Amino acid sequence: MARRFHDEPLVVVLRHLKEALGAGTACIEVPDPDLGRGCYPGERVGPLGGLVHRPLRSWCDLAEGLGCRLLTPRAVDDTHISLTFERLGAEASWHAGGASSAEVESPTREERYGAGSEFARVRKLEDAGFLLPWLEALGRIRLDAGARVLDLGVNRGDELAAFAWLEGMPDVTFVGVDHGASALAEARARFPDARHEFVLADLNALPAGLGRFSLVLSVGTLQSPGVDDHALLRRLVQEHVEPRAAFVLGFPNSRFRDGEVVYGARVRNLREPDLSLLVKDLSFYRRYLHQHGFRTFLGGKYDLLLTAVRGGD
């Protein structure tokens, strides 16, 4: 039977859930967040002020912190709703420390991120936590007609699709580079027009004649094992960007578990999120780009997005 809460401190609810989740799921009844619209967490609401308000966002954060998914809330009566917390399964196989049986036998990057991989099921731009920051970052960029855009780690081209959703975006050309042949085949089928070119190559050995670009994109790729990201950044700035150019670089600050995104970067040997390496990488990128005349902006949530712009207004 679900335990009902009225005005107890959140820590009491937390302790109850930790104990109840030993069975894998836990159900509680809590004051309906709609009763406290406009109130802050912890304010008293409801009949005679006998209930403590907590917004639905707070319950979502609690579920994430407990490694759970929060099932759709159900109304119980005029004052309470029912919340069910369900423990998430294992991390997705492409994350460090996790691998499917096929990847154990042949742990190539192409299998891990190719068209037939578990990663291919992910559609980041169908998640508001990825979509809104991505559109905001692209909205800072001003491109002229005919500008060239380079996407490193393009995979099947999800990030490129967003350009068609931006108002006032001129006709530009795209070059996508990736090491996965099967993913690039999907990208070519998705963008068959002459404005899109897809190149099979390793990021550590970009092909000669790639040329210069007005915008360089890379999301969740530069920090991949085996990529010398510092050397790659130096080469991009020195050889592959125009005097007036921009970068939008995504640094993963999340993991996928059981089909859901979980906030916080994690290093291989730690169970809990640890942002220290992420902060170190961001510090290097910002410092180097500042030294070469770029202004930088940092945003995003599940991917931290570093936007760097040089030249123009």
ABEGO torsion letter per residue (X at the ends): XBBBBAABBAAAAAAAAAAAAAAGBBBBBBBBAAAABGBBBGBBBEBGGABBBBBAAAAAAAAAAAGBBBBBBBBABAABBBBBBBBBBBBBAABBGBBBAAAAABBBAAAAABAABAAAABBAAABAAAAAAAAAAAAABBBBBGBBBBBBGAEAGAAAAAAAABBGBBBBBBBBBBABAAAAAAAAAABABAABBBBBBBAABBBBGAEBBABBBBBGAAABBGBBAAAAAAAAAAAABBABBBBBBBBBABBBBGGBBBBEBBBAABABBBAAAAAAAAAAAAAAAAAAGBBBBBBEBABBBBBBBBEEX
